[in-house]
Amino acid sequence: MARYAIGDVQGCHDELLELLARLRFNADRDRLTFVGDLVNRGPQSLQVLRHVKSLGAAAQCVLGNHDLHLLAHHFDPHRKLHRGDTLQAVLGAPDRAALMEWLLALPLAIHDAARNELVVHAGLVPQWSAADAAEHGARAGRALREDPEKFLAGMYGNEPDTWSEDLKKKDRLRFTINVLTRLRYCTAEGRVDLKLKGAPRDTPGPFAPWFSHASRRSAGTRVIFGHWSTLGLLRRNDLLALDTGCVWGGALTAVNLDDPEAPAVSLACREHQKGGD
């Protein structure tokens, strides 16, 4: 059995199928971990959802910000799509309800304590351990499933920018969502800036990549994530960044999680969108 982690697919179904063919992926034998953002910006979000859902136990996935954005539109049909969104086919599909039920059940974080791995879409603040991130993600996931309309209506926004146990429940939930699905940069004290999107070399202090702070409590765990196309592929013993910008004309990348010597498998992709997010 081989375990592969795959970066942000974002509706690039043809590229996903070609990548799986290159991996010689066998659903009866192998396992896939997707780091979120299965949908949006690419041309075939509907096909991606159907395919990953059809893999059953052979695939696991965390929710990304674009996946949550799709759920927000599903539960609020009056919400306007953003420029560049490519979610219309999903929202008009005959199996929309079944797909959204499946998507809604996905976690925000997957913590495999036995393997000392944490999967999130974006990151975590230095004050959170891997177990903390999993716990906060589980709480937010329960709140999302208990009342999707209310949760998703209050999900958007960049405040609060710092974690505290004293925050009101709605603020704790929004902060959790922002960290797990949108974070790139923060200070050592855990103040986040969600507007910063560039490569680390282009960003002045005091904000730095969330994984670069020496005081990071999750440093002993391998964190597997996506979301950051300007960062690209980054492989360390304690870190695996997988968003290589498929939808922006970069690549869709898979890494064997159990073989550190195995080279990453990257498939060059067509540019379906201009700019990066």
Stockholm file with secondary structure:
# STOCKHOLM 1.0

chainA/1-277         MARYAIGDVQGCHDELLELLARLRFNADRDRLTFVGDLVNRGPQSLQVLRHVKSLGAAAQCVLGNHDLHLLAHHFDPHRKLHRGDTLQAVLGAPDRAALMEWLLALPLAIHDAARNELVVHAGLVPQWSAADAAEHGARAGRALREDPEKFLAGMYGNEPDTWSEDLKKKDRLRFTINVLTRLRYCTAEGRVDLKLKGAPRDTPGPFAPWFSHASRRSAGTRVIFGHWSTLGLLRRNDLLALDTGCVWGGALTAVNLDDPEAPAVSLACREHQKGGD
#=GR chainA/1-277 SS CCEEEECCCTTCHHHHHHHHHHHTCCTTTCEEEECSCCSSSSSCHHHHHHHHHHTGGGEEECCCHHHHHHHHHHHCTTSCCCTTCCCHHHHTCTTHHHHHHHHHTSCSEEEETTTTEEEESSCCCTTCCHHHHHHHHHHHHHHHHHCHHHHHHTCCCCCCCSCCTTSCHHHHHHHHHHHHHHCCEECTTCCEETTCCSCGGGCCTTCEEGGGCTTCTTTTSEEEECCCTTTCCEEETTEEECCCBTTBTSEEEEEETTCTTSCCEEEECCBCSSSCC
#=GC SS_cons         CCEEEECCCTTCHHHHHHHHHHHTCCTTTCEEEECSCCSSSSSCHHHHHHHHHHTGGGEEECCCHHHHHHHHHHHCTTSCCCTTCCCHHHHTCTTHHHHHHHHHTSCSEEEETTTTEEEESSCCCTTCCHHHHHHHHHHHHHHHHHCHHHHHHTCCCCCCCSCCTTSCHHHHHHHHHHHHHHCCEECTTCCEETTCCSCGGGCCTTCEEGGGCTTCTTTTSEEEECCCTTTCCEEETTEEECCCBTTBTSEEEEEETTCTTSCCEEEECCBCSSSCC
//
